[in-house]
Amino acid sequence: MARFDMSSAECGALGAVASGAVYLQLGLMYSIGRSVPVDRVTAHKWFNLAAREGVADAARMRRELSLEMTSDEIADAQRAARQHLATAH
């Protein structure tokens, strides 16, 4: 799998190369706090978008992360993913 090193989350590269692999890397960044504060809701959002693009690892990571989240946090993440889809296209 390709690796994308991003110096800041949601940088301009997203508009040009929005793909499952990029979404997966953003999910990882937020889930472990790599260059950004840990944010489970945002991580879940990016894993959800990556899974939608067919990244199997993202679906597994989203499932594992959801075990640590409240139902309200999961709902917030799902809302954020839907909003991203609505505004990104």
Backbone bond lengths (Angstrom), bond angles and torsions (degrees), N, CA, C in turn:
res aa  C-N    CA-C-N  psi(-1)  N-CA   C-N-CA  omega(-1)  CA-C   N-CA-C  phi
1 M - - - 1.442 - - 1.528 108.41 -
2 A 1.301 115.15 142.74 1.457 120.56 178.75 1.516 109.96 -69.42
3 R 1.302 115.65 150.20 1.454 120.19 178.52 1.517 108.16 -116.57
4 F 1.313 116.53 132.75 1.448 122.69 178.91 1.510 108.18 -115.79
5 D 1.314 116.87 119.33 1.453 120.48 174.73 1.515 107.47 -97.67
6 M 1.309 115.44 120.87 1.458 120.67 -178.27 1.507 108.41 -117.14
7 S 1.312 115.93 130.22 1.456 118.79 -178.80 1.520 112.35 -76.61
8 S 1.316 117.91 -27.21 1.462 120.02 176.07 1.511 109.22 -144.05
9 A 1.305 115.50 145.13 1.460 120.79 -176.41 1.513 110.74 -65.07
10 E 1.317 113.81 145.44 1.447 122.24 174.31 1.523 111.83 55.08
11 C 1.346 116.58 38.01 1.449 120.84 178.95 1.516 110.28 -72.38
12 G 1.287 117.74 176.70 1.449 123.01 -175.91 1.512 114.87 -57.10
13 A 1.321 118.04 -19.62 1.462 120.73 -179.33 1.518 112.11 -61.16
14 L 1.325 117.96 -26.78 1.461 120.40 -178.32 1.518 111.66 -57.93
15 G 1.298 117.31 -42.66 1.448 119.73 -178.01 1.520 112.19 -62.93
16 A 1.315 117.19 -32.90 1.451 121.21 -176.10 1.521 112.90 -87.04
17 V 1.315 117.52 -35.63 1.466 119.59 -173.26 1.528 112.73 -131.59
18 A 1.301 116.57 38.05 1.465 119.01 179.40 1.522 108.76 -61.12
19 S 1.313 115.90 113.59 1.459 121.27 -178.88 1.514 108.80 -148.76
20 G 1.317 115.13 170.37 1.450 119.50 178.55 1.512 112.54 -57.61
21 A 1.329 117.31 -39.14 1.461 120.56 -179.03 1.524 111.39 -65.50
22 V 1.322 116.90 -39.44 1.464 120.73 178.63 1.521 109.73 -68.20
23 Y 1.329 116.87 -44.18 1.461 120.56 178.14 1.530 110.66 -60.50
24 L 1.326 116.90 -40.20 1.465 120.58 178.15 1.526 110.44 -60.49
25 Q 1.324 117.07 -45.66 1.466 120.58 179.71 1.524 111.71 -62.59
26 L 1.338 116.81 -38.79 1.467 119.43 176.65 1.523 110.47 -64.84
27 G 1.323 117.11 -41.21 1.458 120.18 176.53 1.518 111.67 -59.49
28 L 1.317 116.57 -42.92 1.466 120.89 178.04 1.520 110.93 -63.59
29 M 1.332 116.52 -42.60 1.463 120.03 179.66 1.522 110.84 -55.98
30 Y 1.317 116.15 -49.04 1.464 120.27 -177.15 1.520 112.78 -74.76
31 S 1.316 118.09 -29.17 1.461 119.27 -178.25 1.523 112.38 -75.19
32 I 1.325 117.42 -30.10 1.465 119.65 -179.23 1.528 113.37 -110.88
33 G 1.330 116.29 -5.29 1.462 119.28 178.91 1.512 113.41 76.91
34 R 1.311 116.81 37.46 1.468 121.05 178.03 1.525 108.64 -85.97
35 S 1.318 116.90 106.30 1.469 125.44 179.58 1.521 113.76 72.02
36 V 1.308 118.32 -1.14 1.460 123.70 178.02 1.529 107.90 -143.15
37 P 1.321 117.22 159.36 1.472 118.11 174.52 1.530 110.70 -65.99
38 V 1.320 117.18 148.27 1.461 120.92 176.05 1.525 108.16 -60.99
39 D 1.329 115.38 131.25 1.465 121.64 179.88 1.525 107.35 -147.19
40 R 1.333 116.27 100.12 1.473 120.66 -175.34 1.517 112.16 -64.59
41 V 1.314 117.51 -36.49 1.469 120.48 -179.39 1.524 109.82 -63.96
42 T 1.309 117.08 -47.50 1.463 120.84 179.94 1.517 110.83 -67.10
43 A 1.320 117.40 -39.45 1.468 120.40 177.40 1.527 110.27 -60.97
44 H 1.322 116.96 -45.32 1.467 121.54 179.40 1.524 110.03 -60.12
45 K 1.337 116.26 -42.16 1.463 120.64 178.29 1.523 110.77 -56.58
46 W 1.333 117.54 -49.29 1.466 120.83 -177.51 1.523 111.11 -68.75
47 F 1.333 118.22 -38.59 1.466 119.97 175.94 1.528 110.34 -63.35
48 N 1.315 116.87 -38.58 1.459 121.31 178.30 1.529 110.70 -61.58
49 L 1.324 116.69 -44.92 1.461 120.53 179.29 1.529 111.26 -66.75
50 A 1.326 116.91 -38.68 1.470 120.10 177.48 1.524 110.66 -65.17
51 A 1.327 116.66 -42.32 1.468 120.53 178.64 1.526 110.17 -61.96
52 R 1.310 116.33 -38.24 1.464 121.46 178.17 1.525 110.65 -61.08
53 E 1.330 116.28 -30.18 1.468 121.85 178.19 1.529 112.12 -85.36
54 G 1.326 117.26 3.18 1.456 120.93 175.36 1.512 116.39 94.80
55 V 1.325 118.14 13.22 1.465 121.71 179.49 1.528 108.20 -83.52
56 A 1.322 116.31 104.87 1.468 121.41 -175.56 1.529 111.94 -61.34
57 D 1.330 117.65 -40.10 1.467 120.19 179.25 1.526 111.26 -60.46
58 A 1.316 116.97 -33.50 1.463 120.32 -179.41 1.524 110.82 -66.55
59 A 1.315 116.97 -39.99 1.462 120.31 178.60 1.523 110.41 -62.63
60 R 1.321 116.70 -40.94 1.468 120.91 178.55 1.525 110.61 -65.98
61 M 1.334 117.00 -44.78 1.462 120.67 -179.06 1.528 111.18 -65.65
62 R 1.325 116.44 -38.64 1.470 120.59 177.26 1.526 110.21 -62.12
63 R 1.325 116.02 -43.31 1.461 121.33 179.78 1.536 110.53 -62.37
64 E 1.336 117.01 -45.39 1.465 121.14 179.51 1.527 111.19 -64.18
65 L 1.319 116.27 -43.14 1.460 120.80 -179.74 1.519 110.99 -64.43
66 S 1.318 116.91 -37.35 1.463 119.96 -177.89 1.531 112.22 -63.86
67 L 1.329 117.46 -22.64 1.466 120.56 177.06 1.529 111.86 -66.43
68 E 1.337 116.64 -20.50 1.463 122.24 -179.36 1.526 112.12 -99.49
69 M 1.339 116.94 2.71 1.453 121.18 -173.09 1.527 111.67 -113.40
70 T 1.325 115.35 154.47 1.454 120.11 173.49 1.532 108.88 -80.48
71 S 1.308 116.37 165.21 1.467 119.74 178.09 1.529 110.73 -64.66
72 D 1.323 117.73 -32.82 1.468 120.46 176.86 1.526 111.37 -66.72
73 E 1.337 117.50 -39.67 1.467 120.51 177.72 1.527 110.59 -64.25
74 I 1.315 116.74 -41.80 1.466 120.58 179.08 1.522 109.96 -63.64
75 A 1.314 116.80 -43.00 1.464 120.52 177.99 1.531 110.90 -61.84
76 D 1.327 117.15 -41.06 1.471 120.87 177.01 1.525 110.91 -61.63
77 A 1.328 116.31 -42.57 1.468 120.70 -179.94 1.524 111.09 -64.83
78 Q 1.312 116.74 -41.63 1.461 120.35 179.14 1.524 111.00 -65.82
79 R 1.327 116.45 -39.50 1.465 120.68 176.22 1.530 110.70 -61.97
80 A 1.325 115.90 -43.33 1.462 120.61 -179.63 1.535 110.79 -64.18
81 A 1.317 117.16 -38.57 1.468 120.32 178.18 1.523 110.27 -65.36
82 R 1.318 117.31 -43.57 1.475 120.62 178.11 1.526 110.78 -62.44
83 Q 1.330 116.20 -41.20 1.459 119.22 178.98 1.521 110.85 -64.83
84 H 1.323 116.74 -40.50 1.467 119.99 178.15 1.523 110.16 -59.81
85 L 1.321 116.76 -44.74 1.456 120.54 179.36 1.522 111.62 -62.69
86 A 1.315 116.64 -38.73 1.453 120.40 -178.64 1.526 112.30 -69.16
87 T 1.328 117.02 -34.16 1.455 119.84 -177.62 1.518 113.86 -94.45
88 A 1.304 118.34 -18.48 1.466 121.57 -176.70 1.520 112.58 -83.27
89 H 1.316 117.13 -17.51 1.472 119.02 -176.25 1.485 112.54 -112.10
